[in-house]
Amino acid sequence: MSSIFRSRIVANCATVLMTLGGLIAGTAHAQGLLYSFETPDNVDTPAVNEGLEGWGLTGFGNAIGVTTSTSGASQGTHSMLVEKAPGFSWDVNTSVSAGNAAIYDKFNAVAANPAGYTLDFDVTLTPDSFSSVSTPGSFFLLNVAANSDAPNFPSVFNVSPNLLNQVGKFPISVPMTSLPIAQDSSYYQLNIGSNSTHTNGPNGEGIKYYVDNIRFTALPNYVTTKLFSWETPDNPETAANEQYEGWTEGFGVGHVHSISNLGATDGASTLQIDRTSVSSGFSWGSQFAVNGGAANPAGQAIIDQLVAGINGATSIAFDVRFDDSFPNSPTFTKFGLHITDHRSDNSYSFFGGEGPSFNGVQTIGDMVTVTIPLTSLVDGTRGSLPSAGLTVGTDFLRIGLSTNTSGGGIYQIDNFRLLSVAPTLAADFNDDTKVDAADLLIWKNGFGTGANGDADGDGDSDGADYLVWQREFGSGVTANAAVGAVPEPTSLLLASGLLLAAAACRRR
């Protein structure tokens, strides 16, 4: 990674910290399948369908029924069939305690490392899913919630696209950072819900959907590239406040910016967004924009590095603290992003989308990490950002941040960062993201006796694996401290040159 990602850069009225950070998760080992509804039903216990594997109606929603089915299976031959009435509902759930060690232990391992996992399941809709309702309405969306000793019922809403009148299998994936659960909890619970505007059929028939292959998926190691943490000292000799690091109010209304010391997860400062002047709704209220081209080569250097970083990333993440604005407390909040570039045909891309909601948060100080996959940022004509890619050489780049709330919320934002997949090292036997003497010891202890030091995948620890270790020795992703107030010597000339770009600031 080039030095601009390790140095402190000042450009276009902003300081952009792009420091190669540590991993947000250690190497995660697959927890695997939780429920696939393949357990045979015992005909001697007609009151219980063992095939549901502990799932049932929540009792807190308006689901009509749940059973197993041979339709809609994506793992094995059976699925869970849920039929639901109109409106918002928590349809089905399941709870597990330590008495069911096989599944409980999987939840507990994920609770210890939520950043290393996603909750995944498949939803299938068939031609009969909407065939019995009187009117299909305007939308059909799915929601997910978890529960444990703490925190109370974290939920993610609209985890699916609008599934109205769709047919096919739809994979659902939710970061477990959005569904935090307590380690060593007395129980764990999963809830699947829905929201629709349909009208039931003449005999009360609702929408039918099929759920299968509920599982935890281990994420690869991620490298974090920090973009903004709002730690830049303000220069009293300039009119601008450099601590904003180039962030301004966006082309939407309602975001009043200030610097806060609340909710800091990287350093001591955060960007506070106060949208109490707008009681509810959606707004592209914050943005960071850089102009480049021949008139601003320093700004162009920043654009080029941002484009390279974003094109090589998988997600953007940032940490959010909720500051209750009673009596206008929002009952839900969604954050969104857009990334805009200037293309060679003189058009502008607008890759935009929203992340998961955090809902019902009424306690001052509640924290959440918002992770938005770049695949969810879509331009109407060019498709998703990863498939189209930002324009290499673009002379303009804008990152916009939106809020969508049901009330006038106040939020503190910190550690705005890119996530990208870390390289895989075959000789990293202890999964600490580097190859060193500790891995050699593991190979030595396993030599000739097992596969603990197997680097080439042939099932044993032998001389060939030592050669792999030798080749990779010293490789790995290590955590670098964020650059402090004084730039590294190698970046001084670059930083001083980029300071001149401040005079060329302009806004599109």
C-alpha positions, 0 to 999 in steps of 0.5 A: 500500500502506498505511503499516502495511506500511511501518512497524514494528508492535507488537501481541499480544506481537509485532512484525510487520515488513511492509515492502514489499521489492524484487523477488525476480527481475528481469523474466524472459524466457521460456526456453520449450519444452525437450522435446515429443517431436515429433522424427521417429524415424530408422528407419535408427538402430533402436537410438536413438529420436530422438523421445525427444530425449535422454531415456532410462532412468536406470539407477538406478531400476526403470522398465520402459521408455520410448518415444514415444507418440501417446497423452497428448500435450499439445504436438503429437502425441507424448508420452514414455511411461514404464512403471514397476515398484512402489516408489520410482524415478528413472525417466527423465532427460536430460543436455545439454551446451554442444554442444546450445546451443539447450537448454543456453542455456535451462538456463544462463539459468535457472541465473542467475535461478532465482527467475524460473522454474518447471520445468513439464510435463504428465503424462497418465494414460489408462484403460490406465495402471493396467489391466494391473497386478494391484493398483493399491496405495494411491498413485502420486506423481511426483518431480523432480530436477536436476543440474549441477556443483553442488549435488549432485542437488537433488530435489523429492518428491511434486510431484503429487497422488496420481494413483492410478487417475486419468484426465486431464492433470495440470500439474506446476510446480516452482519452480527455487529448489527445483532450484538448478543451477550457472551455466555448468555443464559439463552440466545434467540433469533427472530424473523419478521416481515412487513407487507401491505397486502390484503388476505385472501377470502378465507384469510390466506396470507403471503407464504415464504420459505426459509432454509439454511439458517447459518453463521458464516465466518468472514475473512479477515478484514484490513481497515483503512481509516478515512476520517476520525475527526482528530485533526487539530484546528488551525486558528489562523484559518477561517475553516475548522480543519477538525471537520476534515473536509466534511460539510453540510450536504445537498440535503437539509437538516444536518447541523455539524459540530465536533464532539467528544462523545462516542469516540472509538478512535481518538477523542473526537467525533463528528456530531450530526444534529438533525433535530430541525428535521423531525423525520424523513430522509436527507443527504445531509453530510458530504466530503467532496474533493476536486482535482484535475489540472487546476488542483493536482494535490486534490487529484492525488487524494482522489486517485488514492481514494478511488484506488482504496474504494475500488479495492474494498468490500465495505464502508463502516463507521461507529455511531452513538445515539444521543436521545432528543426527547421528546422527538426521540426517533424510533428508527434510524438508517444511515446511507451512503453515496459515492459520486465520480465524474466520468469521461463522458462528462456524466456523473455516477451516483452509487447510493444505498442505505445500510441496516436500521437500528431501531427503538433505541431510546437510551442515551449512549447506545452505540452501533457499528454501521457496515454498508457493503459496497454491493449495496451502493447502486447507480441506476444505469451502471449497477453496483459500485463493485461491478462498475468501479469508480472511474480511475482518473476522475477529477471529482469525488464525493462521499455523501452520508444520509440519515433516515429517521422517524424523529429529530435525532442527534448522532456522533460518528467516528472511525469512518473506514474502508474494509477490505479482505486481508491476504491469506497466508498459508503458513499462518498456523495460529491465525494471527494474520502474520507468519513468524516464529510462533508458526514455526513452533507449531510446524515443528510440533506437528512435524510428522505427527499431524496437520497443525503445520500443514501449509500446502493442503496435503494433510501433513506437516513436512518439509514442503510446509517448512518451505512455505513458512520460509517463503512467507516468513515476515509477511502479514498484516500488522496494526499500525498506530494512527499518525499523530499531529506531526506528519512523518518526515516522508510525508512533509513535502507532500503535506505542504504541497497539498496545503496549497490545494485549500485555496482551490476549494470549490463545491459541486 
